[in-house]
Amino acid sequence: MQYLALIYAAPNSGPAYGTPEFKTFMDGYFAFTALLKEKGAFVAGDGLKGTDTATSLRLRGGKVETMDGPFAETKEHLGGYYLMEVPDLDTALKYAAMIPSAAFGTIEVRPVMTY
């Protein structure tokens, strides 16, 4: 079954870009991705550009409305995701807890609906 792990964190809550701590943080991501691939659980995963690059849209009355920015104003922003193929929710949660941003943000795990 596929599970999507959505990675949320408040801006500037993690290590600052360019610092040794940031390198260690990113090395954790590279190691986690390698682990998922080794276990055959990796389907896809990437970081997202900042919320200042987002465009949201709605269809209202047959017209498309676009807005600059993310859908919701929140303290934590969606920063990336992992799509995993694992046998069950417990396994998905085990892997999600290994995502480096879990130490200062939130990881939302959801099963993917297959049509």
HUDA-V167404 format. One record per residue. RES is the residue in one letter. SS is DSSP state (A for helix, B for strand, O for the rest). OMEGA is omega in whole degrees, 0 to 359 (999 if undefined). D_LAST is the distance of its C-alpha to the last C-alpha in Angstrom with 2 decimals. Layout:
# HUDA-V167404
res: <RES	RES>
ss: <SS	SS>
omega: <OMEGA	OMEGA>
d_last: <D_LAST	D_LAST>
This chain:
# HUDA-V167404
res: <M	Q	Y	L	A	L	I	Y	A	A	P	N	S	G	P	A	Y	G	T	P	E	F	K	T	F	M	D	G	Y	F	A	F	T	A	L	L	K	E	K	G	A	F	V	A	G	D	G	L	K	G	T	D	T	A	T	S	L	R	L	R	G	G	K	V	E	T	M	D	G	P	F	A	E	T	K	E	H	L	G	G	Y	Y	L	M	E	V	P	D	L	D	T	A	L	K	Y	A	A	M	I	P	S	A	A	F	G	T	I	E	V	R	P	V	M	T	Y>
ss: <O	B	B	B	B	B	B	B	B	B	O	O	O	O	O	O	O	O	O	A	A	A	A	A	A	A	A	A	A	A	A	A	A	A	A	A	A	A	A	O	O	B	B	B	B	B	B	O	O	O	A	A	A	O	B	B	B	B	B	B	O	O	B	B	B	B	B	B	O	O	O	O	O	O	O	B	B	B	B	B	B	B	B	B	B	O	O	O	A	A	A	A	A	A	A	A	O	O	O	A	A	A	A	O	O	B	B	B	B	B	B	O	O	O	O>
omega: <179	176	177	175	180	187	181	174	175	177	178	179	179	180	181	179	176	180	175	178	178	178	178	178	180	175	176	177	180	179	179	178	178	179	179	179	179	182	182	183	184	172	180	176	178	171	178	174	186	182	178	178	185	170	178	176	176	173	183	179	180	180	177	175	177	179	173	176	182	181	184	173	180	177	178	181	174	185	181	183	167	171	186	172	184	185	186	181	180	179	178	179	177	179	181	179	179	180	186	181	178	181	181	180	181	175	177	181	180	173	179	177	178	182	999>
d_last: <12.61	12.39	14.52	15.74	19.49	20.83	24.56	26.84	30.63	33.51	35.20	38.09	37.22	36.91	39.52	41.02	40.09	42.78	44.14	44.35	42.10	39.39	39.69	39.35	36.29	34.59	35.72	33.80	30.59	31.36	32.12	28.94	26.83	28.94	28.40	24.59	24.93	27.54	25.38	22.38	20.35	20.38	17.38	18.74	21.18	23.65	26.00	25.95	29.03	30.83	29.92	32.75	30.62	27.64	27.00	24.96	24.09	23.57	23.37	26.11	27.71	26.16	27.71	26.26	28.10	28.21	29.84	31.11	29.92	27.03	25.28	27.44	30.89	30.89	33.17	30.48	28.49	25.19	26.61	23.93	20.97	19.93	16.49	17.16	15.89	17.84	18.10	18.29	19.13	22.81	22.46	20.47	23.27	25.92	24.84	24.35	27.93	29.13	28.05	31.48	30.75	30.19	34.02	34.43	31.09	27.93	24.76	21.74	19.11	15.61	12.68	9.62	6.40	3.81	0.00>
